[in-house]
Amino acid sequence: MNKAELLGRWTKEKSEELYGIKNWGAGYFSISDKGEVLVNPYKDSDSVAISLMDIISGVRERGLDMPVLLRFENILDSQISYLNNSFGDAMRKLGYKGEYRGVYPIKVNQQQQVIEEVTKFGQRYHHGLEVGSKAELVAALSLMKDKEACLICNGYKDEEFIDLGLYAIKMGFKCFFVIEIPGELDIVLERSQALGVQPNIGIRIKLAAKAGGHWTESGGDRSIFGLNVSQVIEMVDALKERNMLSSLKLLHYHLGSQIPNIRDIRSAVVEAARVYAELVREGAPMGYLDLGGGLAVDYDGSNTNYPYSRNYTVEEYCMDIVETVMSILDSSNIPHPIIVTESGRTTVAYYSVLLFNVLDVERFEEYDIPDKLDDNVAEQIKNLFEVNKNLNLKNIQECYNDALYYRDEIRDMFKHGRISLRERSVSEKIFWNTINQIAKEKQKMKNAPPDLEDIESAIADIYYCNFSVFQSIPDSWAIDQLFPIMPLHRLLEMPKREAVIADITCDCDGKIDRFIDLHDVRNTLPLHEMKNGDDYYLGVFLVGAYQETLGDLHNLFGDTNVVSVRINPDGSFEFVREIHGDSVADVLSYVEFDPKDMLVNFRKTAEEAVRDGLISASDRREIMRAYDNGLRGYTYYER
């Protein structure tokens, strides 16, 4: 930070480098000459870029409060086109004689608007849907219109589930039942015979191949879903016995939703293509090879095999898959299948941005400490004081160790009543001033001691922000997922504060203290100083995948306001849909409260207070109005 200041004024280029927006933004996000984050829905086309601050102004003018989840339908359209065109280009370049059919797994983001737009934008590519439950199948059938698109049925399947899928086949849909466990085959065949519908059957296989990252257990011999090789052969024999082998048309596997290393992807495709070839030799017609999910999102922009990145491009992913399938099947003189992928994460991740405002800041400030301590002060406090006074670059590690030791001694003395609260206060000021000095001295060191690597986070500011980690970005809490986070404006100013982010839940886990960095993980985020009376806005990017579906009601903070934006080719934009976030009454009803009963009960309580002379009748009216307003209010902080 200091070096940048010495080199001249702060620029948007320095903000781009600091927050990595060009690395993770995939061409959709950039910084304007005014120092505001821009959205570029057509990938790198500055002519139609719009400022997120302009959208926030429109949101405010319409009476919606922060936090707000923004969805950009153009970006969803662009990502679907990008994936399908990349596979199409790879197939043309390599001479592949099959086709590509993408499917969107509904579980990645189950919101009605999202699925509706996926089917709308995907129709020109015959982009279909994948479902893993009866509810998801019911949702899919209400929105699918394209009879050329695939409808992949995974998960446990009861009779109702199977009957719905069979009726879909009867209506002309390309619906596939993927057998996940051996016992499913019997019920599929029984229901198909009862309804007189020929089923389309797929097999999910357990590959020996495994991928790195969080979802490594999705593959391998011990994955919970899928058939092993022996069970696959048993299923083929069972279908032959019933003269139903002609129904076996698809092979499927799933390694995980975020595979960072292209070698793992290629290894899995090699194994799956071999199995596919053997099933064709067994006499199954096949025709579809479903490679599942795995196409990763580069959340930190490092382009590496780090768990939240990827060491390949979408183009490389498509070329590797097509080339591998071709090489194996051509050697066996087997026709090229329709390649299916379930790339949900990369389809919707860029589509949504969470916006929120900062409510307050707890700053770490250097304390004023006395030049000299009283003679009657405890010896341990005097020793801590001496550490503070004698600290220098050469003894930095020793002073750090001593400061921790004397602080713990002093706190123990306080617990045993040997020093006063005022004396402890003096010692805490000395200690934190010492830590702050150590952090400053550390910046002068080329190689800091391991104990001091993370010392900046100990003196970081806390920015209290108007959102819930558990509701809007639960993966940040649950699996330490990293998301790009940055200010949306003031990006021509140097951010001079190092901060962690706290939400407004009363939970110590309701914080973000790990941030993306090109070479590592940062423990603080550079932010600007708050200006009195001015709003300061932050954005969490790439949150379209899983976050809305997984969000919970911690502290009864509900769904945020949602605004869907369409950006026009002339650079204008329009709000195409607004969904108001949950009210207090909404979230209470989710946990089995009845708001009407609550109002009646509280009115009785208020009336008892009138009878007891505690409040007047007019007081009761105002109290009931406040209670009713509370039920109707947004669950987040309102102006």
C-alpha positions as CSV (number, residue, x, y, z in Angstrom):
1,M,0.0,0.0,0.0
2,N,2.7,2.5,1.0
3,K,4.7,1.7,-2.2
4,A,1.7,2.4,-4.3
5,E,1.2,5.8,-2.6
6,L,4.8,6.7,-3.3
7,L,4.4,5.9,-7.0
8,G,1.7,8.4,-7.4
9,R,-2.0,8.8,-7.1
10,W,-4.3,5.9,-6.8
11,T,-5.8,4.7,-10.1
12,K,-8.4,2.3,-11.3
13,E,-5.6,0.1,-12.6
14,K,-4.2,-0.2,-9.1
15,S,-7.7,-1.2,-7.8
16,E,-8.0,-3.7,-10.7
17,E,-4.8,-5.3,-9.5
18,L,-5.6,-5.1,-5.8
19,Y,-9.0,-6.8,-6.1
20,G,-8.2,-9.0,-9.1
21,I,-11.3,-8.1,-11.0
22,K,-9.8,-8.7,-14.4
23,N,-8.7,-12.2,-13.3
24,W,-11.9,-13.5,-11.8
25,G,-14.4,-11.3,-13.7
26,A,-14.3,-13.4,-16.9
27,G,-14.9,-10.2,-18.9
28,Y,-18.2,-9.5,-17.2
29,F,-16.9,-7.0,-14.5
30,S,-14.5,-4.1,-14.7
31,I,-13.8,-0.7,-13.2
32,S,-14.9,2.6,-14.8
33,D,-12.9,5.8,-15.1
34,K,-15.1,7.1,-12.3
35,G,-13.9,4.3,-10.0
36,E,-17.1,2.3,-10.0
37,V,-17.6,-1.4,-10.7
38,L,-19.1,-2.0,-14.2
39,V,-21.1,-4.9,-15.5
40,N,-20.3,-5.9,-19.1
41,P,-23.0,-8.4,-20.0
42,Y,-21.6,-9.2,-23.5
43,K,-18.1,-10.0,-22.2
44,D,-15.5,-7.2,-22.5
45,S,-17.9,-4.9,-24.4
46,D,-17.3,-1.5,-22.8
47,S,-19.9,0.1,-25.0
48,V,-22.7,-1.5,-23.0
49,A,-21.1,-1.5,-19.6
50,I,-23.2,-0.1,-16.7
51,S,-22.3,0.9,-13.2
52,L,-23.5,-1.1,-10.3
53,M,-23.9,2.2,-8.4
54,D,-26.4,3.3,-11.1
55,I,-28.3,0.1,-10.4
56,I,-28.2,0.8,-6.7
57,S,-29.6,4.3,-7.2
58,G,-32.5,2.7,-9.2
59,V,-33.0,0.1,-6.4
60,R,-33.1,2.9,-3.8
61,E,-35.5,5.0,-5.9
62,R,-37.9,2.1,-6.0
63,G,-38.0,1.8,-2.3
64,L,-36.0,-1.4,-1.9
65,D,-33.5,-1.7,1.0
66,M,-30.1,-3.4,1.1
67,P,-29.1,-6.2,1.0
68,V,-30.1,-6.9,-2.6
69,L,-29.3,-9.9,-4.8
70,L,-28.8,-8.7,-8.4
71,R,-29.4,-11.2,-11.2
72,F,-28.2,-10.2,-14.7
73,E,-30.2,-12.3,-17.2
74,N,-27.8,-11.3,-20.1
75,I,-24.9,-13.0,-18.2
76,L,-26.9,-16.2,-17.9
77,D,-27.7,-16.0,-21.6
78,S,-24.0,-15.4,-22.3
79,Q,-22.7,-18.3,-20.2
80,I,-25.1,-20.8,-21.8
81,S,-24.1,-19.6,-25.2
82,Y,-20.4,-19.7,-24.3
83,L,-20.5,-23.3,-23.1
84,N,-22.6,-24.6,-26.1
85,N,-20.5,-22.6,-28.7
86,S,-17.3,-23.8,-27.1
87,F,-18.3,-27.5,-27.5
88,G,-19.6,-26.8,-31.0
89,D,-16.3,-25.2,-32.0
90,A,-14.3,-28.1,-30.5
91,M,-16.4,-30.7,-32.4
92,R,-16.1,-28.8,-35.7
93,K,-12.3,-28.4,-35.3
94,L,-11.8,-32.1,-34.5
95,G,-14.3,-33.5,-36.8
96,Y,-16.5,-35.0,-34.1
97,K,-19.6,-36.6,-35.6
98,G,-21.9,-36.5,-32.5
99,E,-23.5,-33.5,-30.8
100,Y,-23.4,-31.7,-27.5
101,R,-26.4,-31.4,-25.2
102,G,-25.9,-29.4,-22.0
103,V,-28.2,-29.9,-19.0
104,Y,-28.6,-27.6,-16.0
105,P,-28.8,-29.3,-12.6
106,I,-31.7,-27.7,-10.9
107,K,-30.1,-28.2,-7.4
108,V,-27.5,-25.6,-8.2
109,N,-30.1,-22.9,-8.0
110,Q,-33.7,-24.0,-7.7
111,Q,-35.3,-20.5,-7.9
112,Q,-38.2,-20.5,-10.4
113,Q,-36.8,-17.4,-12.3
114,V,-33.4,-19.0,-12.7
115,I,-34.8,-22.3,-14.2
116,E,-37.3,-20.4,-16.4
117,E,-34.5,-18.3,-17.9
118,V,-32.2,-21.3,-18.3
119,T,-34.9,-23.1,-20.4
120,K,-35.6,-19.9,-22.3
121,F,-32.0,-19.0,-23.2
122,G,-31.0,-22.6,-23.7
123,Q,-33.7,-23.5,-26.1
124,R,-31.8,-22.6,-29.2
125,Y,-29.1,-25.0,-28.1
126,H,-31.5,-27.7,-26.9
127,H,-30.1,-27.1,-23.4
128,G,-32.0,-29.3,-20.9
129,L,-32.4,-30.0,-17.2
130,E,-31.2,-32.5,-14.6
131,V,-33.3,-33.4,-11.7
132,G,-32.5,-35.3,-8.5
133,S,-35.9,-35.5,-6.8
134,K,-39.6,-35.7,-7.5
135,A,-40.1,-32.0,-6.6
136,E,-37.3,-31.0,-9.1
137,L,-38.9,-33.2,-11.8
138,V,-42.3,-31.6,-11.2
139,A,-40.6,-28.2,-11.5
140,A,-38.8,-29.2,-14.7
141,L,-41.9,-30.5,-16.4
142,S,-43.7,-27.2,-15.8
143,L,-41.1,-25.2,-17.7
144,M,-39.6,-27.5,-20.3
145,K,-41.0,-27.1,-23.8
146,D,-38.1,-28.3,-26.0
147,K,-38.5,-32.0,-27.0
148,E,-34.9,-32.2,-28.3
149,A,-33.4,-31.2,-24.9
150,C,-32.4,-33.9,-22.4
151,L,-34.2,-34.4,-19.1
152,I,-31.8,-36.4,-16.9
153,C,-33.4,-38.0,-13.8
154,N,-30.9,-38.8,-11.1
155,G,-31.4,-39.5,-7.4
156,Y,-33.8,-41.9,-5.6
157,K,-36.9,-42.6,-7.6
158,D,-40.2,-43.9,-6.2
159,E,-43.2,-45.0,-8.3
160,E,-44.6,-41.4,-8.6
161,F,-41.3,-40.1,-9.8
162,I,-40.9,-42.9,-12.3
163,D,-44.5,-42.6,-13.6
164,L,-44.0,-38.8,-14.2
165,G,-40.8,-39.5,-16.2
166,L,-42.5,-42.2,-18.2
167,Y,-45.4,-39.9,-19.0
168,A,-42.8,-37.3,-20.1
169,I,-41.4,-39.9,-22.5
170,K,-44.9,-40.6,-23.8
171,M,-45.3,-36.9,-24.4
172,G,-42.2,-36.8,-26.6
173,F,-39.5,-35.7,-24.1
174,K,-36.0,-37.2,-24.1
175,C,-36.2,-38.2,-20.4
176,F,-33.6,-40.6,-19.0
177,F,-33.8,-42.6,-15.8
178,V,-30.2,-42.9,-14.5
179,I,-29.9,-46.0,-12.3
180,E,-28.0,-45.0,-9.2
181,I,-28.4,-48.1,-7.1
182,P,-29.1,-51.7,-8.3
183,G,-32.6,-52.0,-6.8
184,E,-33.9,-49.1,-9.0
185,L,-33.9,-51.1,-12.2
186,D,-36.7,-53.4,-11.2
187,I,-39.1,-50.6,-10.3
188,V,-38.4,-48.7,-13.5
189,L,-39.1,-51.8,-15.6
190,E,-42.2,-52.7,-13.6
191,R,-43.7,-49.2,-14.0
192,S,-42.8,-49.0,-17.7
193,Q,-44.5,-52.3,-18.3
194,A,-47.6,-51.2,-16.3
195,L,-47.9,-47.9,-18.3
196,G,-46.8,-49.4,-21.6
197,V,-43.9,-47.0,-22.1
198,Q,-40.5,-47.9,-23.3
199,P,-38.0,-46.3,-20.8
200,N,-34.8,-44.6,-21.6
201,I,-32.3,-46.0,-19.1
202,G,-28.9,-44.7,-18.1
203,I,-26.3,-46.1,-15.7
204,R,-24.3,-44.0,-13.2
205,I,-21.0,-45.7,-12.8
206,K,-18.5,-45.4,-10.0
207,L,-15.2,-44.5,-11.6
208,A,-11.8,-45.4,-10.1
209,A,-10.8,-41.8,-11.1
210,K,-11.1,-39.2,-8.4
211,A,-10.7,-35.4,-8.5
212,G,-9.0,-33.0,-6.1
213,G,-10.8,-30.2,-4.2
214,H,-13.7,-30.2,-1.8
215,W,-15.8,-32.7,-3.7
216,T,-13.2,-35.5,-4.1
217,E,-15.5,-38.0,-2.5
218,S,-18.0,-37.6,-5.4
219,G,-15.9,-40.0,-7.4
220,G,-13.9,-43.1,-6.6
221,D,-14.8,-46.6,-5.4
222,R,-16.4,-45.3,-2.2
223,S,-18.7,-42.7,-3.7
224,I,-22.2,-43.1,-2.3
225,F,-24.0,-43.2,-5.7
226,G,-23.5,-45.3,-8.8
227,L,-22.8,-48.8,-9.7
228,N,-19.4,-50.6,-9.6
229,V,-18.2,-52.5,-12.6
230,S,-19.6,-55.8,-11.4
231,Q,-23.0,-54.3,-10.8
232,V,-23.0,-52.8,-14.3
233,I,-22.4,-56.2,-15.8
234,E,-25.2,-57.6,-13.6
235,M,-27.6,-54.9,-14.8
236,V,-26.7,-55.6,-18.5
237,D,-27.4,-59.3,-17.9
238,A,-30.7,-58.5,-16.2
239,L,-31.8,-56.3,-19.2
240,K,-30.8,-59.0,-21.6
241,E,-32.9,-61.6,-19.7
242,R,-35.9,-59.3,-20.0
243,N,-35.2,-58.4,-23.6
244,M,-34.9,-54.8,-22.5
245,L,-31.2,-54.0,-23.4
246,S,-32.5,-51.7,-26.2
247,S,-33.5,-49.3,-23.4
248,L,-29.9,-48.8,-22.2
249,K,-28.9,-45.6,-23.9
250,L,-26.8,-43.5,-21.5
251,L,-23.7,-43.7,-19.3
252,H,-23.2,-41.2,-16.6
253,Y,-20.7,-40.4,-13.9
254,H,-20.1,-37.4,-11.6
255,L,-16.7,-36.4,-10.1
256,G,-17.8,-33.2,-8.4
257,S,-19.0,-29.7,-9.2
258,Q,-15.6,-27.8,-9.0
259,I,-12.7,-29.8,-10.4
260,P,-9.7,-27.5,-10.5
261,N,-7.3,-29.8,-12.4
262,I,-7.8,-30.6,-16.1
263,R,-5.8,-33.8,-15.7
264,D,-8.5,-35.2,-13.4
265,I,-11.2,-34.4,-15.9
266,R,-9.3,-36.1,-18.7
267,S,-8.5,-39.2,-16.7
268,A,-12.2,-39.6,-15.8
269,V,-13.3,-39.2,-19.5
270,V,-10.8,-41.9,-20.6
271,E,-12.2,-44.4,-18.1
272,A,-15.9,-43.5,-18.9
273,A,-15.3,-43.7,-22.6
274,R,-13.8,-47.2,-22.2
275,V,-16.9,-48.3,-20.2
276,Y,-19.1,-46.8,-22.9
277,A,-17.3,-48.7,-25.6
278,E,-17.7,-52.0,-23.7
279,L,-21.5,-51.4,-23.2
280,V,-21.8,-50.9,-26.9
281,R,-20.0,-54.2,-27.4
282,E,-22.4,-55.9,-25.0
283,G,-25.2,-54.9,-27.5
284,A,-26.7,-51.8,-25.8
285,P,-27.6,-49.1,-28.3
286,M,-26.3,-46.3,-26.1
287,G,-25.9,-42.9,-27.8
288,Y,-25.4,-40.6,-24.8
289,L,-22.3,-40.1,-22.6
290,D,-23.1,-37.9,-19.6
291,L,-19.9,-36.6,-18.0
292,G,-21.7,-34.9,-15.1
293,G,-20.5,-31.7,-13.5
294,G,-17.1,-30.5,-12.8
295,L,-16.4,-27.5,-15.0
296,A,-14.9,-25.2,-12.4
297,V,-15.3,-21.5,-11.7
298,D,-12.1,-19.5,-11.2
299,Y,-13.2,-17.7,-8.0
300,D,-9.8,-16.3,-7.2
301,G,-8.6,-15.6,-10.7
302,S,-5.3,-17.4,-10.2
303,N,-5.8,-19.9,-13.0
304,T,-4.3,-22.7,-10.9
305,N,-5.4,-26.1,-9.5
306,Y,-6.2,-24.4,-6.2
307,P,-9.6,-25.7,-5.0
308,Y,-11.3,-22.4,-5.8
309,S,-9.7,-21.9,-9.2
310,R,-9.1,-24.0,-12.3
311,N,-5.9,-24.5,-14.4
312,Y,-7.8,-24.6,-17.8
313,T,-10.2,-22.5,-19.9
314,V,-13.7,-23.5,-21.0
315,E,-12.3,-23.9,-24.5
316,E,-9.6,-26.3,-23.2
317,Y,-12.2,-28.2,-21.2
318,C,-14.3,-28.8,-24.3
319,M,-11.4,-29.7,-26.6
320,D,-10.0,-32.2,-24.1
321,I,-13.3,-33.9,-23.6
322,V,-14.1,-34.1,-27.3
323,E,-10.6,-35.2,-28.3
324,T,-10.5,-37.9,-25.5
325,V,-13.9,-39.4,-26.4
326,M,-13.0,-39.4,-30.1
327,S,-9.6,-41.1,-29.6
328,I,-11.0,-44.0,-27.6
329,L,-14.2,-44.7,-29.6
330,D,-12.5,-44.3,-33.0
331,S,-10.0,-47.0,-32.0
332,S,-12.9,-49.3,-31.4
333,N,-14.8,-48.1,-34.5
334,I,-17.8,-47.0,-32.3
335,P,-20.0,-44.1,-33.4
336,H,-19.5,-40.8,-31.5
337,P,-22.2,-40.4,-28.8
338,I,-24.0,-37.2,-27.9
339,I,-21.9,-35.7,-25.1
340,V,-23.9,-34.4,-22.2
341,T,-22.4,-32.3,-19.3
342,E,-24.2,-31.1,-16.2
343,S,-22.2,-27.8,-15.9
344,G,-24.4,-26.0,-13.4
345,R,-21.9,-24.0,-11.4
346,T,-20.2,-22.3,-14.3
347,T,-23.6,-21.6,-15.9
348,V,-25.1,-19.6,-13.0
349,A,-22.2,-18.4,-10.8
350,Y,-21.5,-15.2,-12.7
351,Y,-25.2,-14.4,-13.0
352,S,-25.7,-13.1,-9.4
353,V,-24.1,-10.4,-7.3
354,L,-24.9,-9.8,-3.6
355,L,-24.9,-6.1,-2.7
356,F,-25.0,-4.7,0.8
357,N,-24.1,-1.5,2.7
358,V,-21.7,-1.1,5.6
359,L,-23.5,-0.1,8.8
360,D,-20.7,0.6,11.2
361,V,-16.9,0.1,11.7
362,E,-14.9,-0.9,14.7
363,R,-11.5,0.5,14.0
364,F,-8.3,-0.5,15.6
365,E,-6.7,2.6,16.9
366,E,-3.4,3.2,18.7
367,Y,-4.1,4.0,22.3
368,D,-2.5,6.8,24.2
369,I,-0.3,5.2,26.9
370,P,1.6,7.0,29.6
371,D,5.3,7.8,29.2
372,K,5.8,6.4,32.7
373,L,4.0,4.0,34.9
374,D,3.2,4.5,38.6
375,D,5.6,2.8,41.0
376,N,2.9,0.7,42.6
377,V,1.8,-0.9,39.3
378,A,2.2,-4.7,39.2
379,E,5.6,-6.0,38.0
380,Q,4.1,-7.8,35.1
381,I,2.5,-4.6,33.7
382,K,5.9,-2.9,34.1
383,N,7.5,-5.7,32.2
384,L,5.0,-5.4,29.4
385,F,5.6,-1.6,29.3
386,E,9.4,-2.3,28.9
387,V,8.7,-4.6,26.0
388,N,6.8,-1.9,24.3
389,K,9.5,0.7,24.8
390,N,12.4,-1.5,23.7
391,L,10.8,-3.1,20.6
392,N,12.9,-2.9,17.4
393,L,13.4,-4.8,14.2
394,K,16.1,-7.0,15.6
395,N,14.2,-8.2,18.6
396,I,10.7,-8.4,17.0
397,Q,10.2,-12.1,17.6
398,E,11.3,-11.9,21.2
399,C,9.1,-8.9,21.9
400,Y,6.1,-10.7,20.4
401,N,6.7,-13.7,22.6
402,D,7.2,-11.6,25.7
403,A,4.1,-9.5,25.0
404,L,1.9,-12.6,24.7
405,Y,3.4,-14.0,27.9
406,Y,2.9,-10.9,30.0
407,R,-0.6,-10.3,28.7
408,D,-1.7,-13.8,29.7
409,E,-0.1,-13.4,33.1
410,I,-1.9,-10.1,33.7
411,R,-5.2,-11.5,32.6
412,D,-4.8,-14.4,35.0
413,M,-3.9,-11.9,37.8
414,F,-7.2,-10.1,37.1
415,K,-9.2,-13.3,37.3
416,H,-7.7,-13.9,40.8
417,G,-8.4,-10.4,42.0
418,R,-4.8,-9.3,42.2
419,I,-5.2,-6.2,39.9
420,S,-8.0,-3.8,39.3
421,L,-10.1,-3.4,36.1
422,R,-8.4,0.0,35.6
423,E,-5.0,-1.6,35.8
424,R,-6.0,-4.3,33.3
425,S,-7.3,-1.6,31.0
426,V,-3.8,0.1,31.0
427,S,-2.1,-3.3,30.3
428,E,-4.5,-4.0,27.3
429,K,-3.6,-0.6,25.8
430,I,0.1,-1.3,26.1
431,F,-0.3,-4.8,24.6
432,W,-2.3,-3.7,21.6
433,N,0.1,-0.8,20.9
434,T,2.9,-3.3,21.0
435,I,1.1,-5.6,18.5
436,N,0.5,-2.6,16.2
437,Q,4.2,-1.7,16.4
438,I,5.2,-5.2,15.6
439,A,2.9,-5.2,12.5
440,K,4.6,-2.0,11.3
441,E,8.1,-3.3,11.9
442,K,7.2,-6.6,10.1
443,Q,6.6,-4.7,6.9
444,K,10.3,-3.8,6.8
445,M,11.3,-7.5,6.9
446,K,12.0,-9.5,3.7
447,N,11.1,-12.8,5.4
448,A,8.9,-12.5,8.5
449,P,8.9,-15.2,11.2
450,P,6.0,-17.7,10.8
451,D,4.4,-16.5,14.0
452,L,4.0,-13.0,12.5
453,E,2.6,-13.9,9.1
454,D,-1.0,-13.3,10.1
455,I,-0.5,-10.5,12.6
456,E,-2.3,-7.9,10.5
457,S,-5.6,-9.8,11.0
458,A,-5.2,-9.3,14.8
459,I,-5.4,-5.5,14.4
460,A,-7.8,-5.4,11.4
461,D,-10.9,-3.2,11.5
462,I,-14.3,-4.9,11.6
463,Y,-16.8,-3.6,9.0
464,Y,-20.3,-4.5,10.1
465,C,-22.4,-5.1,7.1
466,N,-26.1,-5.4,6.4
467,F,-26.4,-9.1,5.4
468,S,-26.3,-12.6,6.8
469,V,-23.4,-14.9,5.8
470,F,-25.6,-17.9,6.7
471,Q,-28.5,-16.8,4.4
472,S,-26.7,-15.4,1.4
473,I,-23.2,-17.0,1.2
474,P,-23.5,-20.1,3.4
475,D,-20.6,-21.9,1.7
476,S,-18.2,-19.1,3.0
477,W,-19.1,-20.4,6.5
478,A,-19.7,-24.1,5.9
479,I,-16.7,-25.1,3.6
480,D,-14.5,-21.9,3.6
481,Q,-15.5,-21.2,0.0
482,L,-13.8,-18.0,-1.3
483,F,-15.8,-15.4,-3.2
484,P,-14.5,-12.2,-4.8
485,I,-15.5,-9.3,-2.5
486,M,-14.7,-5.7,-3.2
487,P,-16.1,-2.1,-2.9
488,L,-18.4,-1.0,-5.6
489,H,-17.2,2.6,-5.7
490,R,-14.5,5.0,-4.6
491,L,-12.0,2.9,-6.5
492,L,-9.9,5.9,-7.5
493,E,-9.1,6.3,-3.8
494,M,-6.5,4.3,-2.0
495,P,-8.1,1.9,0.4
496,K,-6.1,2.5,3.6
497,R,-7.9,0.2,6.0
498,E,-7.4,-3.5,6.4
499,A,-10.7,-5.1,7.5
500,V,-12.6,-8.3,8.1
501,I,-16.4,-8.3,7.4
502,A,-19.0,-9.1,10.1
503,D,-22.7,-9.7,9.3
504,I,-25.6,-8.7,11.5
505,T,-26.3,-12.1,13.0
506,C,-25.4,-12.4,16.6
507,D,-23.0,-15.3,15.9
508,C,-19.2,-15.3,16.1
509,D,-19.2,-17.3,12.9
510,G,-21.1,-14.6,11.0
511,K,-18.0,-13.1,9.5
512,I,-15.7,-13.3,6.5
513,D,-12.0,-13.3,7.3
514,R,-10.6,-15.1,4.3
515,F,-10.4,-13.3,1.0
516,I,-9.1,-14.1,-2.5
517,D,-5.5,-13.4,-3.4
518,L,-3.7,-14.2,-6.6
519,H,-1.0,-16.3,-4.8
520,D,-2.5,-17.2,-1.5
521,V,-5.5,-16.4,0.8
522,R,-5.7,-12.9,2.4
523,N,-6.9,-12.7,6.0
524,T,-8.0,-9.0,5.6
525,L,-9.6,-7.0,2.8
526,P,-8.4,-3.5,1.9
527,L,-11.3,-1.1,2.3
528,H,-11.8,2.7,2.4
529,E,-12.4,4.8,5.4
530,M,-16.0,5.5,6.1
531,K,-17.1,9.0,5.5
532,N,-19.6,10.5,7.9
533,G,-23.1,10.1,6.5
534,D,-22.1,8.5,3.2
535,D,-23.1,5.0,2.3
536,Y,-20.4,2.6,1.5
537,Y,-21.3,-0.4,-0.7
538,L,-19.6,-3.8,-1.1
539,G,-20.4,-6.6,-3.5
540,V,-19.9,-10.4,-3.3
541,F,-19.5,-11.8,-6.8
542,L,-20.0,-15.2,-8.4
543,V,-22.7,-16.2,-5.9
544,G,-25.3,-17.6,-8.4
545,A,-24.4,-21.3,-7.7
546,Y,-25.8,-23.0,-4.6
547,Q,-25.9,-20.0,-2.3
548,E,-29.6,-19.2,-2.6
549,T,-30.5,-22.9,-2.3
550,L,-28.3,-23.6,0.7
551,G,-29.1,-20.4,2.7
552,D,-30.7,-20.9,6.1
553,L,-32.7,-18.8,8.6
554,H,-30.0,-18.1,11.2
555,N,-31.3,-15.5,13.6
556,L,-34.4,-15.5,11.3
557,F,-32.8,-13.4,8.6
558,G,-34.7,-14.4,5.5
559,D,-34.3,-14.1,1.7
560,T,-33.0,-10.8,0.5
561,N,-34.6,-8.5,-2.0
562,V,-33.9,-9.8,-5.5
563,V,-33.8,-7.6,-8.6
564,S,-33.4,-9.0,-12.1
565,V,-31.8,-6.7,-14.6
566,R,-31.7,-6.7,-18.4
567,I,-29.0,-4.6,-20.0
568,N,-29.9,-3.4,-23.5
569,P,-27.5,-3.2,-26.5
570,D,-27.6,0.6,-26.3
571,G,-26.2,0.6,-22.8
572,S,-29.5,1.3,-21.0
573,F,-30.9,-1.1,-18.5
574,E,-34.3,-2.1,-17.1
575,F,-35.6,-3.8,-14.0
576,V,-37.4,-6.8,-15.4
577,R,-38.4,-8.4,-12.1
578,E,-38.4,-7.5,-8.5
579,I,-38.9,-10.0,-5.7
580,H,-39.3,-8.5,-2.2
581,G,-37.3,-10.2,0.4
582,D,-38.9,-12.1,3.3
583,S,-40.8,-10.1,5.9
584,V,-40.5,-10.9,9.6
585,A,-44.0,-12.5,9.4
586,D,-42.7,-14.7,6.4
587,V,-39.7,-16.1,8.3
588,L,-41.7,-16.7,11.5
589,S,-44.3,-18.7,9.5
590,Y,-41.4,-20.8,8.2
591,V,-40.6,-21.9,11.7
592,E,-44.3,-22.7,12.5
593,F,-45.4,-19.4,14.0
594,D,-48.8,-18.0,12.9
595,P,-48.5,-14.2,12.5
596,K,-52.2,-13.8,13.0
597,D,-52.2,-15.7,16.2
598,M,-49.1,-13.8,17.4
599,L,-50.9,-10.5,16.8
600,V,-54.0,-11.6,18.7
601,N,-51.8,-12.9,21.6
602,F,-49.8,-9.7,21.8
603,R,-52.9,-7.6,21.7
604,K,-54.2,-9.5,24.8
605,T,-50.9,-8.9,26.5
606,A,-51.1,-5.2,25.7
607,E,-54.7,-5.0,27.0
608,E,-53.6,-6.6,30.3
609,A,-51.0,-3.9,30.6
610,V,-53.8,-1.3,30.1
611,R,-55.9,-3.0,32.8
612,D,-52.9,-3.0,35.2
613,G,-52.4,0.7,34.6
614,L,-49.0,0.3,33.1
615,I,-50.0,1.9,29.7
616,S,-52.9,3.9,28.5
617,A,-55.3,2.9,25.7
618,S,-53.6,5.3,23.3
619,D,-50.2,3.8,24.3
620,R,-51.7,0.4,23.4
621,R,-52.6,1.7,19.9
622,E,-49.1,2.9,19.3
623,I,-47.5,-0.3,20.6
624,M,-49.8,-2.5,18.5
625,R,-48.9,-0.3,15.4
626,A,-45.2,-0.9,16.2
627,Y,-45.7,-4.6,16.6
628,D,-47.7,-4.9,13.3
629,N,-45.0,-2.8,11.5
630,G,-42.4,-5.2,12.9
631,L,-44.2,-8.2,11.5
632,R,-44.4,-6.5,8.1
633,G,-40.9,-5.2,8.1
634,Y,-37.8,-6.5,6.2
635,T,-35.7,-8.9,8.3
636,Y,-32.5,-6.8,7.6
637,Y,-31.5,-3.4,8.8
638,E,-33.9,-0.7,7.4
639,R,-33.3,3.0,7.2
